[in-house]
Amino acid sequence: QGYWAAQKTAEVLARFGRFGLPLHFTEINLVSGSLMPEHIVDLNDHKAADWPSTPEGERRQAEEAASFYRALFEHPLVEAVTWWDFADGGWLNAPSGLVTAAGAAKPSYQALYDLIKGEWWTRELRVRTDANGMAEVSGFKGSYTAEFDGGSMEFEIE
């Protein structure tokens, strides 16, 4: 019935984040066609024989997916996000996949790919140590391995 938007996502993150436990967002569905009618209370009651994706809906889905994933990626307790339908048509015949039913990538697929494999992907980095054997690096929170002179060392960015 529509995207939560940044405000509701922030409210949910704050409400559950106060427990300090890992947060998992499951069954993410953003449609790339017409939205589900507002009068539907139980979303599984909506039965559409034909629910096509539209160019405008695909643009909206891509923008909303990127916005939602950015908000989740920025929160330190979010550990997992599960997109419910990889391909259109799985849930209620909805156009809610990242690819069409025929397997063609939709703009939402490319938007998430650009974030995950482009902007957020940790690439190999080569640095030289200073006279004291120190090197400065920056990156996203997580575990890393530094390799040097045939050896290696694990380190964390918190």
PyMOL commands that set and color helices and strands:
alter all, ss='L'
color gray80, all
select helices_A, chain A and resi 5-17+43-45+55-74+107-119
alter helices_A, ss='H'
color red, helices_A
select strands_A, chain A and resi 23-28+78-83+142-148+151-157
alter strands_A, ss='S'
color yellow, strands_A
deselect
rebuild
show_as cartoon
